[in-house]
Amino acid sequence: MEKTINLFDFIKILKKRFILIMSLTALLVGIAAVMSYFVLTPVYQSETQILVNQKLDAQQQSQFEAQKLEIDLQLINTYSIIIKSPVILTKVIERLDLNTTPEQLMDQISVTNANNSQVVSVKVKDPDYKQAVEIANTLAEVFKREIPVLMSVDNITILSSAKVSEYPVPIKPNKLLNLVIGGVFGFFIGMAIALLLEVFNKKIKSEHEVEEILEFPIIGYISPIK
């Protein structure tokens, strides 16, 4: 007869294999800790914000404000592409003397803006926190300088520059999350092994199993004889 495990049996198995389960949990937490603290390279992120806003005099502003806003919003998508283009990134690499290529630097940069917002956020990821700040600020400065040449417009203002923090926190690896994931996986793997050991254990351990196998009721017990 196929062996089945009810909730009571399951709890008994967990108690019986408690050391095994906790050992595997501790092992995977330890592996996650070693990977997070000693193996994986921390990656930091810096951010600068650019305001897209055409400068107009008072008379022009009253006449063309709505039209200007719509044009600026349409240009933001174009600007997001230009910011990550080789023509901008090459100048950033040259100015900072970076040992990288425009394609590699492009992978470190993300450009976003909220819906109907004239503010463009430029985020840079790098294993060196100070270098991430330098790249973000230089990128904004080069872009502001080059956009009038590329598009014959002058509507870029650096709203906020990236700043160096005294105690920078890497965005990855997320050490606490890795430890939690390691603990959860260790617990479930230990529990799965404990259940498999019990299922494949063919020894009869109780009168309940005898009833299941023989399909007859128990009518008496023989006490151990010393």
C-alpha positions as CSV (number, residue, x, y, z in Angstrom):
1,M,0.0,0.0,0.0
2,E,1.3,3.4,-0.9
3,K,2.6,5.4,2.0
4,T,0.7,8.6,3.0
5,I,1.6,11.3,5.4
6,N,-1.0,13.3,7.3
7,L,-0.5,16.6,9.1
8,F,0.3,14.9,12.4
9,D,2.9,12.7,10.8
10,F,4.3,15.8,9.0
11,I,4.8,17.6,12.3
12,K,6.5,14.5,13.8
13,I,8.9,14.3,10.8
14,L,9.8,18.0,11.2
15,K,10.6,17.4,14.9
16,K,12.5,14.2,14.1
17,R,14.6,15.9,11.4
18,F,14.9,19.3,13.1
19,I,18.7,19.2,13.2
20,L,18.9,18.3,9.5
21,I,16.6,21.1,8.5
22,M,18.3,23.7,10.6
23,S,21.7,22.6,9.5
24,L,20.8,23.0,5.8
25,T,19.2,26.4,6.6
26,A,22.3,27.6,8.3
27,L,24.5,26.2,5.5
28,L,22.6,28.2,2.8
29,V,22.5,31.3,4.9
30,G,26.3,31.0,5.3
31,I,26.8,30.5,1.6
32,A,24.6,33.6,0.9
33,A,26.6,35.6,3.4
34,V,29.9,34.6,1.9
35,M,28.7,35.5,-1.6
36,S,27.2,38.8,-0.5
37,Y,30.0,40.0,1.6
38,F,33.1,38.6,0.0
39,V,32.5,37.4,-3.5
40,L,29.9,39.7,-5.2
41,T,31.2,43.1,-6.2
42,P,29.1,45.9,-4.7
43,V,27.5,48.3,-7.3
44,Y,26.7,51.9,-6.4
45,Q,24.3,54.3,-8.1
46,S,24.3,58.0,-8.4
47,E,21.7,60.3,-9.9
48,T,21.5,63.7,-11.5
49,Q,18.4,65.5,-12.8
50,I,18.0,67.6,-15.9
51,L,15.2,70.1,-16.5
52,V,14.0,70.5,-20.1
53,N,12.6,74.1,-20.2
54,Q,12.9,76.6,-23.0
55,K,13.9,80.1,-21.9
56,L,11.4,82.7,-23.2
57,D,10.9,86.4,-22.4
58,A,7.7,87.6,-20.7
59,Q,5.8,88.3,-23.9
60,Q,6.7,85.0,-25.6
61,Q,5.9,83.1,-22.4
62,S,2.3,84.4,-22.3
63,Q,1.8,83.5,-25.9
64,F,3.5,80.2,-26.3
65,E,3.6,78.6,-22.8
66,A,1.3,75.7,-23.6
67,Q,2.9,75.0,-27.0
68,K,6.4,75.2,-25.5
69,L,5.6,72.7,-22.8
70,E,4.3,70.3,-25.3
71,I,7.4,70.6,-27.5
72,D,9.7,70.2,-24.5
73,L,7.8,67.0,-23.5
74,Q,8.1,65.6,-27.0
75,L,11.9,66.4,-27.1
76,I,12.5,64.4,-23.8
77,N,12.3,61.1,-25.6
78,T,14.9,62.4,-28.2
79,Y,17.1,63.7,-25.4
80,S,16.9,60.3,-23.6
81,I,18.5,58.7,-26.7
82,I,21.0,61.4,-27.2
83,I,22.3,61.3,-23.6
84,K,23.3,57.6,-24.1
85,S,24.7,58.1,-27.6
86,P,28.3,57.6,-28.5
87,V,28.7,61.3,-29.4
88,I,28.0,62.2,-25.7
89,L,29.6,59.2,-24.0
90,T,32.9,59.5,-26.0
91,K,33.4,63.0,-24.6
92,V,32.6,61.8,-21.1
93,I,35.1,59.0,-21.4
94,E,37.7,61.4,-22.7
95,R,37.1,64.0,-20.0
96,L,37.3,61.5,-17.1
97,D,40.0,59.3,-18.8
98,L,37.8,56.2,-18.3
99,N,39.1,52.8,-19.2
100,T,35.9,51.7,-21.0
101,T,34.0,52.0,-24.3
102,P,30.9,53.9,-25.1
103,E,29.0,50.7,-25.4
104,Q,30.1,49.5,-21.9
105,L,29.4,52.9,-20.4
106,M,25.9,52.9,-22.0
107,D,25.0,49.7,-20.0
108,Q,25.8,51.6,-16.8
109,I,23.4,54.5,-17.6
110,S,19.6,54.6,-17.3
111,V,17.5,57.6,-18.3
112,T,13.9,58.0,-17.0
113,N,11.3,60.7,-16.6
114,A,7.9,60.7,-14.9
115,N,4.8,61.1,-17.1
116,N,4.2,64.7,-18.3
117,S,7.3,65.8,-16.4
118,Q,10.0,68.0,-17.8
119,V,12.6,66.5,-15.4
120,V,14.8,63.8,-16.8
121,S,16.6,61.6,-14.2
122,V,20.0,60.2,-15.2
123,K,21.2,57.3,-13.1
124,V,24.7,55.8,-13.3
125,K,25.8,52.5,-11.8
126,D,29.5,51.7,-11.0
127,P,31.5,49.6,-8.6
128,D,33.4,52.8,-7.6
129,Y,31.0,55.1,-5.9
130,K,32.9,58.3,-6.5
131,Q,33.3,57.4,-10.1
132,A,29.6,56.9,-10.5
133,V,29.1,60.4,-9.1
134,E,31.7,61.9,-11.5
135,I,30.2,60.1,-14.5
136,A,26.7,61.3,-13.7
137,N,27.7,64.9,-13.3
138,T,30.0,65.0,-16.3
139,L,27.4,63.3,-18.4
140,A,24.9,66.1,-17.5
141,E,27.5,68.8,-18.2
142,V,28.5,67.4,-21.5
143,F,24.9,66.9,-22.6
144,K,24.0,70.5,-21.7
145,R,27.0,71.8,-23.6
146,E,26.5,69.7,-26.7
147,I,22.7,69.8,-27.1
148,P,22.7,73.4,-28.6
149,V,25.2,72.2,-31.2
150,L,23.3,69.0,-32.0
151,M,19.7,70.4,-32.1
152,S,20.1,74.2,-32.2
153,V,18.1,74.5,-28.9
154,D,19.0,75.8,-25.5
155,N,16.5,74.4,-23.1
156,I,18.6,72.3,-20.7
157,T,19.2,73.1,-17.0
158,I,20.9,70.9,-14.6
159,L,18.4,70.7,-11.8
160,S,20.4,68.7,-9.3
161,S,23.9,67.2,-9.4
162,A,25.0,63.9,-8.0
163,K,26.7,64.3,-4.6
164,V,29.2,62.1,-2.8
165,S,27.8,60.6,0.4
166,E,30.0,59.9,3.4
167,Y,28.4,56.5,3.9
168,P,27.4,55.3,0.4
169,V,25.1,52.2,0.3
170,P,25.4,49.9,-2.7
171,I,22.2,49.1,-4.6
172,K,23.4,45.5,-5.1
173,P,24.0,43.0,-3.8
174,N,21.1,43.3,-1.4
175,K,22.8,41.5,1.5
176,L,19.8,41.2,3.8
177,L,17.6,39.9,1.0
178,N,20.2,37.4,0.0
179,L,20.4,36.1,3.5
180,V,16.6,35.8,3.8
181,I,16.4,33.9,0.4
182,G,19.2,31.6,1.5
183,G,17.5,30.8,4.7
184,V,14.1,30.2,3.0
185,F,15.7,27.9,0.4
186,G,17.7,26.1,3.0
187,F,14.6,25.5,5.1
188,F,12.5,24.1,2.3
189,I,15.3,22.0,0.9
190,G,15.9,20.5,4.4
191,M,12.1,19.9,4.7
192,A,12.0,18.2,1.3
193,I,14.9,15.9,2.2
194,A,13.3,15.0,5.5
195,L,10.1,14.1,3.8
196,L,11.9,12.0,1.2
197,L,13.8,10.1,3.8
198,E,10.6,9.3,5.6
199,V,8.7,8.3,2.5
200,F,11.5,5.9,1.3
201,N,12.0,4.5,4.8
202,K,10.3,1.0,4.6
203,K,10.6,0.3,8.3
204,I,7.3,-0.1,10.2
205,K,7.3,2.3,13.1
206,S,3.8,2.2,14.5
207,E,0.7,0.1,14.8
208,H,-1.0,2.7,12.6
209,E,1.2,1.6,9.7
210,V,0.5,-2.1,10.4
211,E,-3.3,-1.4,10.0
212,E,-2.7,0.5,6.7
213,I,-0.5,-2.3,5.3
214,L,-2.6,-5.3,6.4
215,E,-5.9,-3.5,6.2
216,F,-6.9,-5.3,9.5
217,P,-7.7,-3.8,12.8
218,I,-5.2,-4.2,15.7
219,I,-6.7,-6.5,18.4
220,G,-3.8,-6.7,20.8
221,Y,-0.3,-5.8,21.7
222,I,2.7,-7.8,22.8
223,S,4.8,-5.9,25.3
224,P,8.6,-6.1,25.1
225,I,10.0,-9.0,27.0
226,K,13.2,-8.2,28.9
